Amino acid sequence: MLRQESQGTKPVFDSLCLACVVHENHGLPGAKVQKIWAVDPSTIAFELYQRQVFHLIASFDAQLARIVTSGHRPEKLDEQPQFVLELRRRLLDSRIAGFAQVGFDRIAEIEFAHEDESHTLICELMGKHSNLILVDAEEKMVAAGKWLGSSKSRRPILPGHEYQPPPLEPRPSLLKARPGDDLRDFEGASPFLIKLIQSAQGPSLAQVQAAIQAKKFEPSHTSNIAYPIDISPLIPEARPASGYDAVAATIFENYRRERIFESRRGSLLGQLRRTQLAREVALSELEQAADTAARARELQVRGELLLAYARSVHPGTDTAKVYDYEGAELEIEIHPDLDAKANAQKYFDRAKKAKASAVHVQEQLHRIHEDYRILCDTILEVERASMPIQLERAERTSDQRRWLHRQQIPADKPEDRPYQGKAIRELLGPGGFKVLYGDNAEANDFLTMRVARPNDYWLHVRGAPSCHVVIQTSNKPERVQPDTLTFAALVAARHSPAKHSNYVTVDYTLKKYVRKPKGANSGTAVYTHEKSVHVDPTAARD
């Protein structure tokens, strides 16, 4: 399991830890630099050879700044930063000539020698101010993990400038402290070390000073903290370690991976929850549309009754009192400026539209309900995940179902609405592909000419008017399967005069082969490189 026993406790690396690492690696000089790479944007690995291969890891991460060595090969960042390229150019095939701590602070210097050249890597391991700076023999800065101009730091870190130590107030070393002194005033006294000294049964200041001066460390560790001296008075579950360096390297690497895991999980959950909200909104709208579609028969009957009682419908009124087919009195809302026939026609038109959309709405409801169910299961899986492989599985599912696209949020201003307020409808097609179609000529024109990308699929009923339909492919049209094309073709057919035919030919091509003739009316398009699919818009859908 990836997570540590005390998740959330950050490993410690203070001046005492650095002193112990330098001591345990006193034999480092002479090691040859074979390879250099970035483990992450703030962590550099040096592959060294000295009778055997091992790795020196230096990090200027704000939370995990450290220097440790490890026998395990660290992972490699896909894209190497410029800092690494500069280190490679100057340090590959060089040998380490020295490794020392500066005073008793969190600063170390690693000297590299190669033929007639020498460089020093200065490792400043000071929280958010951490940095790795490479200087040449003249102490000019030639590479840095972070370049800082004068606007960001009172000590600029700039190429070609002479290196200056951090502008810290001089403090006496912890080795000079006496009982009763405020240890916060001494160099090398970290909050963790002070807390350990002040704990019940903890080591005295004199004992800590003696261990540092004599280089006699007694490392101990828990699942997420390693320290050069016994920390059991502060953390009872701590146990002795045979050495500090190797244990610390493992603990820091585990914490780094855990942090990446949690960041990755949080990012995925955020995207999935946004998609979940979008699906809930879509379901609510579709359920309302389904209610309207279910009223097709009711709307048809109201139109028929208005015609039957046309003589009793008086202009200027907004309701008509009639009797339904069961003999019950019924009030029908009408437009006061229209006669009975015109009002009846409005009801017939609404009934026709509701009937035409009924099957379409039900299919979308079924599809989005199923997608929503799988989405909720995936969110639960991500919340419970404890290993990267579980996140990878959820990411694959999310990618396949196209949940990770940014969702458009409707704005209050009409001009900021999606598609600039044009009547463009969105559907969820098979395979998770978004299918768009226009509701009128203006929307068709905007969809084809402004929304569709060159490698999106574009569909239109052959030789007849129809809506324009676009399958958004994210520049990967080869991933669109036949069932998605058939789904989009049915949308085109069902929004055309051929919607009552049982055999309709729909052409499809890539948007880059579609153009609007100069001076043509809105919604007019010509196309080439087309293929066709035949559909039956009258057939019941699965």
Long-range contacts (C-beta under 8 A, 24 or more apart in sequence): 1-386, 1-387, 2-254, 2-257, 2-258, 2-261, 2-386, 2-387, 2-388, 3-258, 3-261, 3-386, 4-223, 4-224, 4-254, 4-255, 4-258, 5-222, 5-223, 5-224, 6-222, 6-223, 6-224, 7-258, 9-224, 9-225, 10-63, 10-64, 10-224, 10-255, 11-64, 11-66, 11-224, 11-225, 11-226, 11-248, 11-251, 11-252, 11-255, 12-190, 12-192, 12-225, 12-226, 12-227, 13-64, 13-65, 13-66, 13-106, 13-125, 13-248, 13-252, 14-106, 14-188, 14-190, 14-192, 14-193, 15-101, 15-104, 15-105, 15-106, 15-174, 15-187, 15-188, 15-189, 15-190, 16-188, 16-190, 16-193, 16-208, 16-212, 16-227, 16-228, 16-229, 17-66, 17-226, 17-227, 17-228, 17-244, 17-248, 18-67, 18-101, 18-106, 18-108, 18-125, 19-101, 19-104, 19-212, 19-228, 20-217, 20-219, 20-228, 20-244, 20-245, 21-67, 21-68, 21-69, 21-244, 21-245, 21-248, 22-99, 22-100, 22-101, 22-108, 23-215, 23-217, 24-243, 24-244, 24-245, 25-69, 25-99, 25-245, 26-99, 28-56, 28-69, 28-96, 28-99, 29-95, 29-96, 29-97, 29-98, 29-99, 30-95, 30-96, 31-95, 31-96, 32-93, 32-94, 32-95, 33-91, 33-92, 33-93, 33-94, 33-95, 33-96, 33-112, 34-92, 34-93, 35-92, 36-84, 36-87, 36-88, 36-91, 36-92, 37-74, 37-76, 37-77, 37-80, 37-84, 38-76, 38-77, 38-80, 38-81, 38-83, 38-84, 39-74, 39-75, 39-76, 39-77, 39-256, 40-77, 40-256, 40-260, 41-77, 41-81, 42-130, 42-145, 43-74, 43-256, 44-83, 44-84, 44-87, 44-132, 44-145, 45-73, 45-74, 45-76, 46-91, 47-73, 48-96, 56-110, 57-249, 57-252, 58-110, 58-121, 58-123, 58-132, 59-130, 59-252, 60-123, 60-124, 60-125, 60-130, 60-131, 60-132, 60-145, 60-146, 61-130, 61-256, 62-127, 62-128, 62-130, 63-127, 63-259, 64-252, 64-255, 64-256, 64-259, 65-106, 65-125, 65-126, 65-127, 65-130, 66-125, 66-248, 66-252, 67-108, 67-123, 67-125, 68-245, 68-248, 68-249, 68-252, 69-245, 69-246, 69-249, 70-246, 70-249, 70-250, 70-253, 71-246, 72-249, 72-250, 72-253, 74-253, 83-132, 83-143, 83-144, 83-145, 86-134, 86-142, 86-143, 87-121, 87-134, 87-143, 90-114, 90-117, 90-119, 90-134, 90-142, 90-143, 91-119, 91-121, 91-134, 94-119, 102-165, 103-173, 103-187, 103-188, 104-173, 104-174, 104-175, 104-187, 104-188, 104-212, 105-168, 105-187, 105-188, 107-165, 107-166, 122-163, 124-166, 126-166, 129-166, 131-157, 133-157, 133-163, 135-163, 138-162, 139-163, 174-208, 174-209, 174-212, 175-209, 175-212, 175-213, 177-205, 177-209, 178-205, 179-204, 179-205, 179-206, 192-227, 195-234, 196-227, 196-229, 196-231, 196-233, 196-234, 199-233, 199-234, 200-233, 201-233, 202-233, 202-234, 203-229, 203-230, 203-233, 217-244, 219-243, 219-244, 219-247, 221-247, 221-248, 221-251, 223-251, 224-251, 224-254, 224-255, 225-251, 226-251, 261-388, 261-391, 264-388, 264-391, 265-382, 265-385, 265-391, 268-382, 268-391, 268-394, 268-395, 268-398, 269-379, 269-382, 269-383, 271-398, 271-403, 271-404, 272-375, 272-378, 272-379, 272-382, 272-398, 272-403, 272-404, 273-379, 274-407, 275-375, 275-403, 275-404, 275-407, 276-372, 276-375, 276-376, 276-379, 277-407, 278-407, 279-368, 279-371, 279-372, 279-375, 280-372, 282-368, 282-428, 283-365, 283-368, 283-369, 283-372, 286-361, 286-364, 286-365, 286-368, 287-365, 289-357, 289-361, 290-358, 290-361, 290-362, 290-365, 292-354, 292-357, 293-354, 293-355, 293-357, 293-358, 293-361, 293-362, 294-354, 294-358, 295-354, 296-351, 296-352, 296-354, 296-355, 296-358, 297-351, 299-347, 299-348, 299-350, 299-351, 299-354, 300-347, 300-348, 300-351, 301-325, 302-332, 302-347, 303-344, 303-345, 303-346, 303-347, 303-348, 303-351, 304-344, 305-330, 305-332, 306-332, 306-334, 306-340, 306-341, 306-343, 306-344, 306-347, 307-340, 307-341, 307-344, 309-340, 310-339, 310-340, 310-341, 310-344, 311-340, 313-339, 313-340, 313-343, 315-339, 356-494, 356-499, 359-540, 359-541, 360-494, 362-541, 363-541, 363-542, 364-427, 364-428, 367-428, 367-430, 368-428, 371-401, 371-428, 371-432, 374-401, 375-401, 375-403, 378-403, 400-431, 400-432, 401-432, 402-431, 402-432, 402-433, 402-434, 403-432, 405-434, 405-474, 419-443, 419-446, 419-447, 419-451, 420-446, 422-446, 422-447, 424-451, 427-487, 427-491, 429-471, 429-484, 429-487, 429-488, 430-481, 430-483, 430-484, 430-487, 431-479, 431-480, 431-481, 431-483, 431-484, 433-471, 433-472, 433-473, 433-480, 433-484, 434-471, 434-472, 435-469, 435-470, 435-471, 435-472, 435-484, 435-487, 435-488, 435-491, 436-469, 436-470, 436-472, 437-467, 437-468, 437-469, 437-470, 437-491, 437-492, 437-495, 438-467, 438-468, 438-523, 439-467, 440-523, 441-521, 441-522, 441-523, 442-522, 442-523, 444-468, 444-522, 444-523, 444-525, 445-516, 445-522, 445-523, 445-524, 448-511, 448-514, 448-516, 448-525, 449-516, 452-511, 452-514, 453-511, 454-510, 454-511, 454-512, 455-510, 455-511, 455-512, 456-510, 456-511, 457-485, 457-488, 457-508, 457-509, 457-510, 457-511, 458-508, 458-509, 458-510, 458-511, 458-514, 458-527, 459-485, 459-488, 459-489, 459-491, 459-492, 459-506, 459-507, 459-508, 460-492, 460-506, 460-507, 460-525, 460-527, 461-492, 461-493, 461-496, 461-498, 461-504, 461-505, 461-506, 461-507, 462-505, 462-506, 462-507, 462-532, 463-505, 464-496, 464-497, 464-498, 465-496, 465-497, 466-492, 466-493, 466-495, 466-496, 466-498, 466-506, 467-491, 467-492, 467-495, 467-496, 468-492, 468-523, 468-525, 470-511, 477-510, 482-533, 485-533, 486-533, 486-535, 489-533, 489-535, 490-535, 490-537, 490-541, 493-535, 493-537, 494-537, 498-537, 499-537, 499-538, 500-537, 500-538, 501-537, 501-538, 502-536, 502-537, 502-538, 502-539, 503-534, 503-536, 504-534, 504-535, 504-536, 504-537, 505-532, 505-533, 505-534, 506-532, 506-533, 506-534, 506-535, 507-531, 507-532, 508-532, 508-533
